[in-house]
Amino acid sequence: MSYDLQAVIAAGETLRAVTRGLSAARLASIGQGLSLMPMTDALLETVTDGTGAGELGFQRLPGGFEKTLAGWSAGGPVAYVEAEYFGGVGEQRAAVWDGGTIAIAPLHVDEGEPFPPAGSPISQALRRLGVVASGGEDEFSAVRLDRHRYSGAWIS
């Protein structure tokens, strides 16, 4: 089985406010006051500035979009996350912007690497956004990011 996620995650109010003018943006509530905006092909085309891949090491972060995320974070922390797994093997990336600057530099766990003691990159980003995990689960599980296997399924 595979799992594929590329998304922006932030407080629901924050994402609704900053995406009002983006007709390609679709939001899905994930709980604990957060919403997720999957990076669909239509959205990628809308938000890229035409420059190549950024220096942050993400696979699908649109060119120049990190500047947009920094601007959006003036209203509260905003995370960009990526995960790609097949047969239980894969990788994760995450970064968080807050107050206009990067608050958690891009975290990356490659295929075959164990998660650090602080948790997976996505769980660390979610924790910075205020997600609280309870007994035996991590932040990723607390907001049930495993309920859909592909980014687009969040909005279909």
C-alpha positions as CSV (number, residue, x, y, z in Angstrom):
1,M,0.0,0.0,0.0
2,S,1.1,3.5,-0.6
3,Y,0.7,6.9,1.1
4,D,1.3,10.2,-0.5
5,L,0.7,13.7,1.1
6,Q,1.8,17.2,0.1
7,A,-0.1,19.9,2.0
8,V,-0.2,23.1,3.9
9,I,-1.5,22.8,7.4
10,A,-2.5,25.7,9.7
11,A,-5.3,26.9,11.9
12,G,-8.6,26.6,10.0
13,E,-9.3,30.4,10.4
14,T,-5.8,31.3,9.2
15,L,-6.0,29.1,6.1
16,R,-9.5,30.3,5.2
17,A,-8.4,33.9,5.5
18,V,-5.2,33.6,3.4
19,T,-6.7,31.5,0.7
20,R,-9.8,33.6,0.0
21,G,-8.4,34.7,-3.3
22,L,-7.1,31.3,-4.4
23,S,-9.8,29.7,-6.4
24,A,-7.8,26.4,-6.7
25,A,-7.4,26.1,-2.9
26,R,-9.5,23.4,-1.2
27,L,-9.5,23.0,2.6
28,A,-10.3,20.0,4.8
29,S,-10.7,20.1,8.6
30,I,-8.3,17.6,10.3
31,G,-9.3,18.3,13.9
32,Q,-7.9,20.2,16.9
33,G,-8.7,23.5,15.1
34,L,-6.5,22.8,12.1
35,S,-7.2,22.5,8.4
36,L,-5.2,21.0,5.6
37,M,-4.8,22.3,2.0
38,P,-3.7,19.6,-0.4
39,M,-1.2,20.7,-3.0
40,T,-3.2,19.6,-6.0
41,D,-1.9,20.1,-9.6
42,A,-4.4,23.0,-10.1
43,L,-3.1,24.7,-6.9
44,L,0.5,24.1,-7.8
45,E,0.0,25.9,-11.1
46,T,-1.7,28.8,-9.4
47,V,0.9,29.5,-6.7
48,T,4.3,28.8,-8.4
49,D,6.2,31.9,-9.4
50,G,8.0,30.0,-12.2
51,T,11.3,29.6,-10.4
52,G,12.7,26.1,-10.0
53,A,12.6,24.0,-6.9
54,G,13.5,25.8,-3.7
55,E,16.5,25.3,-1.5
56,L,14.5,23.7,1.2
57,G,14.7,20.2,-0.2
58,F,11.0,19.5,-0.7
59,Q,9.8,17.5,-3.7
60,R,6.7,19.4,-4.6
61,L,7.0,22.8,-2.9
62,P,6.2,25.3,-5.8
63,G,8.9,27.7,-6.8
64,G,8.7,30.8,-4.6
65,F,5.9,29.4,-2.4
66,E,8.0,29.5,0.7
67,K,7.7,33.4,0.5
68,T,3.9,33.0,0.4
69,L,4.0,30.6,3.4
70,A,6.1,33.1,5.3
71,G,3.6,35.9,4.6
72,W,0.7,33.7,5.6
73,S,2.4,32.9,8.9
74,A,1.9,36.5,10.1
75,G,-1.5,35.3,11.3
76,G,-0.2,32.2,13.0
77,P,2.1,29.2,12.4
78,V,1.8,27.5,9.0
79,A,3.4,24.1,8.1
80,Y,4.2,22.6,4.7
81,V,4.5,18.8,4.9
82,E,5.3,16.0,2.5
83,A,5.2,12.2,3.0
84,E,5.7,9.4,0.5
85,Y,5.5,5.7,1.5
86,F,5.1,2.5,-0.3
87,G,4.9,-0.8,1.5
88,G,5.8,0.9,4.8
89,V,9.0,2.3,3.4
90,G,9.4,6.0,2.6
91,E,10.3,9.5,3.7
92,Q,8.9,12.6,5.3
93,R,9.6,16.3,5.2
94,A,8.2,19.2,7.1
95,A,8.8,22.9,7.9
96,V,6.9,25.5,9.9
97,W,6.8,29.3,9.4
98,D,5.6,31.6,12.1
99,G,5.6,35.4,12.3
100,G,6.9,35.7,8.8
101,T,10.0,33.6,9.3
102,I,10.9,29.9,9.4
103,A,10.3,28.6,12.9
104,I,11.2,24.9,12.2
105,A,13.8,24.5,9.5
106,P,13.0,21.8,7.0
107,L,13.1,18.4,8.8
108,H,13.7,15.3,6.6
109,V,13.8,11.6,7.3
110,D,14.9,9.5,4.4
111,E,13.9,6.1,3.4
112,G,15.2,3.5,5.9
113,E,16.1,6.1,8.6
114,P,14.4,5.9,12.0
115,F,12.5,8.8,13.3
116,P,14.4,10.9,15.8
117,P,13.4,10.9,19.5
118,A,11.4,14.1,19.0
119,G,9.1,12.2,16.5
120,S,8.6,12.3,12.7
121,P,9.0,15.5,10.8
122,I,5.3,15.9,10.4
123,S,4.6,15.1,14.0
124,Q,7.1,17.8,15.1
125,A,5.5,20.3,12.7
126,L,2.0,19.4,14.0
127,R,3.2,19.8,17.6
128,R,4.4,23.4,16.7
129,L,0.9,24.0,15.4
130,G,-0.5,23.1,18.8
131,V,-1.6,19.5,18.2
132,V,-1.8,17.5,21.4
133,A,-1.3,13.7,21.2
134,S,-2.6,11.4,23.9
135,G,-1.6,8.0,25.3
136,G,0.1,5.8,22.8
137,E,-0.3,8.1,19.7
138,D,1.8,10.7,18.0
139,E,0.5,14.0,16.6
140,F,0.2,12.5,13.1
141,S,-2.3,9.9,14.5
142,A,-4.0,12.5,16.8
143,V,-5.3,14.4,13.7
144,R,-5.8,11.2,11.8
145,L,-3.6,12.1,8.8
146,D,-3.7,8.4,7.9
147,R,-7.4,8.5,7.1
148,H,-6.6,9.2,3.4
149,R,-3.9,7.7,1.3
150,Y,-3.5,10.4,-1.3
151,S,-3.4,14.2,-1.1
152,G,-6.4,14.7,-3.4
153,A,-8.6,12.3,-1.3
154,W,-8.9,15.0,1.4
155,I,-11.1,17.1,-0.9
156,S,-12.9,14.6,-3.1
